[in-house]
């Protein structure tokens, strides 16, 4: 009887301990928030500074007489117009983030395509006058706008993206060359054309998550960026007849420049 009573007491104490364990809350593992993704479309605007925007004239004579006049310094062989000023415009693009690599945090490789159009600052002009009684020459230049279509490749450190970019560029360029003598105008040529080339650069962007519904899509983030671009629109020829129809010049005009800008865009997915 004593042995049976001991077994009953032991069973009761064991059951109580087990019940006490069941009443204790089980530990819950914290669920990590998903890392930010750069995948999605975006649209925004930029503003900044354009500098060393150059139109470089390299001139040769189309006949022995005018080439000799250039060699003698009566006409300019090389003239460069350079301007600085405000730049601003709009952009649209798409980025895709490759699955998180686990390298350097929870970021990953980001690829994308971006198109933009920018106003380029005011033009510039240069006056050339040789010694003696040579004609006075004026050169005026301006790049009215610059549009680019570029690929982007970068690496995201969560909300921070560091990238390089490069692609096609198109700009409207305007150039005028006037030759004046003491008796009046003896030569005039002007051009306004779309010139194409390339643009390369790089920058950094930072995304601030929003999660705001807009219509049937979600505005997932506001993205601020700082960026540098170099552009080269190639070389085009401009013909100048002076001082008579039998004598003429050809100026090869190379166009290039630099942009530094900041921007804000809104990303949708």
C-alpha positions in Angstrom: 0.0 0.0 0.0 2.8 2.3 0.9 4.4 1.6 -2.5 1.2 2.4 -4.4 0.8 5.7 -2.5 4.3 6.7 -3.5 3.7 6.0 -7.1 0.5 8.2 -7.0 2.4 11.1 -5.5 5.2 10.8 -8.0 2.7 10.8 -10.9 0.9 13.8 -9.6 4.0 15.9 -9.2 5.2 15.0 -12.7 1.9 15.9 -14.3 1.9 19.3 -12.5 5.4 20.1 -13.7 4.4 19.2 -17.3 1.3 21.4 -17.1 3.4 24.3 -15.8 5.7 23.9 -18.8 2.6 24.0 -21.1 1.4 27.2 -19.5 4.7 29.0 -20.3 4.7 31.0 -23.6 6.8 29.4 -26.4 9.6 31.6 -27.8 8.6 33.3 -31.1 11.3 33.8 -33.7 11.3 37.4 -35.1 10.5 37.7 -38.8 13.0 39.9 -40.6 11.6 42.7 -42.7 12.2 42.2 -46.4 15.1 44.1 -47.9 14.3 47.0 -50.2 14.1 46.1 -53.9 15.2 48.5 -56.7 13.0 46.7 -59.3 10.4 49.0 -60.9 9.7 52.0 -63.1 10.5 55.6 -62.1 9.9 59.1 -63.3 11.5 62.4 -62.0 13.4 65.5 -62.6 17.0 66.8 -62.3 18.8 70.2 -61.9 22.4 71.1 -61.8 25.4 72.8 -63.5 26.8 72.3 -66.9 30.5 73.2 -67.5 33.1 73.2 -70.2 30.5 72.9 -72.8 32.7 73.3 -75.8 32.3 73.9 -79.5 35.7 73.6 -81.0 36.3 75.0 -84.6 39.2 73.6 -86.6 39.3 75.4 -90.0 41.1 74.8 -93.2 40.9 76.6 -96.6 39.3 74.8 -99.5 41.8 76.3 -101.9 45.4 77.4 -101.8 44.5 81.1 -101.4 42.4 80.7 -98.3 44.7 78.1 -96.7 47.6 80.5 -97.2 45.5 83.2 -95.4 45.0 80.9 -92.5 48.7 80.0 -92.3 49.5 83.7 -92.3 47.2 84.3 -89.4 44.6 86.4 -91.3 41.9 83.9 -90.3 41.7 81.7 -87.3 42.8 78.1 -87.5 41.4 77.0 -84.2 38.7 78.6 -82.0 37.0 77.1 -79.0 33.8 78.5 -77.5 33.2 77.3 -73.9 30.2 78.0 -71.7 28.9 77.2 -68.2 25.5 77.5 -66.7 22.3 75.9 -65.4 21.0 72.5 -66.6 17.6 70.9 -65.8 15.1 68.5 -67.2 13.2 65.3 -66.8 13.9 61.5 -66.8 12.2 58.2 -66.9 13.6 54.7 -66.5 13.3 51.1 -65.3 15.7 49.2 -63.0 15.8 45.5 -62.1 17.5 44.1 -59.1 19.0 40.7 -59.5 18.2 38.4 -56.5 20.1 39.3 -53.3 23.6 37.9 -53.5 24.4 38.1 -49.8 27.6 40.0 -50.8 28.2 43.2 -48.8 24.9 43.0 -46.9 21.5 42.2 -48.4 21.9 44.2 -51.6 22.5 42.9 -55.1 23.4 43.8 -58.7 21.0 46.3 -60.4 20.6 46.8 -64.1 18.5 49.4 -65.8 17.7 51.7 -68.7 17.2 55.5 -68.4 16.1 58.2 -70.8 16.3 61.9 -70.1 16.2 65.3 -71.8 18.1 68.4 -70.4 18.3 72.1 -71.1 21.9 73.1 -71.4 23.1 76.6 -70.2 23.6 79.7 -72.4 25.9 79.7 -75.4 29.1 81.7 -75.9 31.0 83.6 -78.6 34.6 84.5 -79.5 36.0 87.4 -81.6 39.2 86.9 -83.6 41.1 89.7 -85.2 44.5 89.3 -86.8 47.1 92.1 -86.9 46.9 94.6 -89.7 43.9 95.1 -91.8 42.6 91.5 -91.7 38.8 91.0 -91.4 37.3 90.5 -87.9 35.7 87.1 -87.3 33.0 86.2 -84.8 32.1 82.7 -83.7 28.9 82.0 -81.7 27.8 78.6 -80.4 25.1 77.0 -78.3 23.8 73.5 -77.4 20.1 74.0 -76.9 19.2 70.7 -75.4 20.7 67.3 -74.7 18.8 64.0 -74.7 20.3 60.6 -73.7 19.3 57.0 -73.6 21.7 55.1 -71.3 22.1 51.7 -69.7 22.9 51.6 -66.0 24.8 49.0 -64.0 25.4 49.2 -60.3 25.3 47.5 -56.9 22.7 48.2 -54.2 23.6 48.3 -50.5 20.0 47.9 -49.4 18.6 51.4 -50.0 21.9 52.9 -51.4 22.7 52.3 -55.1 26.1 53.1 -56.6 26.2 52.9 -60.4 27.9 53.6 -63.7 26.0 54.6 -66.9 26.6 55.1 -70.6 24.8 55.2 -73.9 23.6 57.3 -76.8 23.3 61.1 -76.8 21.5 63.6 -79.0 21.7 67.4 -78.9 20.6 70.4 -80.9 23.7 72.4 -81.7 23.8 75.9 -83.2 26.9 77.7 -84.6 27.4 80.9 -86.5 30.6 82.3 -88.1 30.7 85.9 -89.4 33.6 87.6 -91.3 33.6 91.4 -91.4 36.0 93.7 -93.2 36.2 97.5 -93.1 33.9 97.6 -96.0 31.2 95.4 -94.5 30.1 91.7 -94.4 32.2 89.4 -96.5 31.3 86.0 -95.1 28.5 84.4 -93.1 27.6 80.8 -92.3 25.3 79.3 -89.7 23.9 75.9 -88.8 21.3 74.4 -86.5 21.2 70.7 -86.5 20.7 67.6 -84.3 24.1 66.0 -83.6 24.5 62.5 -82.0 27.2 60.9 -80.0 27.6 59.3 -76.6 27.3 60.0 -72.9 29.1 58.3 -69.9 29.2 58.9 -66.2 28.1 57.6 -62.8 26.4 58.4 -59.6 24.8 57.4 -56.3 21.1 57.1 -55.5 19.3 56.6 -52.2 15.7 55.3 -51.9 13.2 56.4 -49.2 10.4 53.8 -49.0 6.9 55.2 -49.3 4.3 52.5 -50.1 1.7 55.0 -51.3 -1.0 53.7 -53.7 -1.5 55.9 -56.8 -4.4 54.6 -58.9 -3.8 51.0 -59.7 -0.1 51.0 -58.9 2.0 51.6 -55.8 4.5 54.4 -55.4 7.1 52.4 -53.5 9.9 55.0 -53.0 11.2 58.5 -53.5 14.7 58.2 -54.9 17.3 61.1 -54.6 20.5 61.0 -56.6 23.7 62.9 -57.5 25.2 62.2 -60.9 28.0 63.2 -63.3 27.8 62.9 -67.1 30.3 63.6 -69.9 28.8 63.9 -73.4 30.4 64.0 -76.9 28.3 64.9 -79.9 30.9 64.2 -82.5 32.2 66.5 -85.2 30.3 68.2 -88.1 31.5 70.4 -90.9 30.3 73.9 -91.6 31.1 75.7 -94.9 32.0 79.4 -95.0 32.3 81.3 -98.3 34.7 84.2 -97.9 35.9 86.6 -99.1 34.4 85.6 -102.5 32.6 82.7 -104.1 35.9 81.4 -105.4 37.5 81.1 -102.0 35.9 79.3 -99.0 36.7 77.7 -95.7 35.4 74.6 -93.9 35.3 74.4 -90.2 35.1 71.0 -88.4 33.2 71.7 -85.2 33.5 69.3 -82.3 30.9 69.5 -79.5 31.3 68.1 -75.9 30.5 69.0 -72.3 30.0 68.0 -68.7 27.0 67.9 -66.4 26.8 67.6 -62.6 23.3 67.3 -61.3 21.0 66.2 -58.5 17.5 64.7 -58.9 14.5 63.2 -57.3 12.3 60.5 -58.9 9.4 58.4 -57.7 9.5 54.6 -58.2 6.5 52.5 -58.9 5.9 48.8 -58.8 
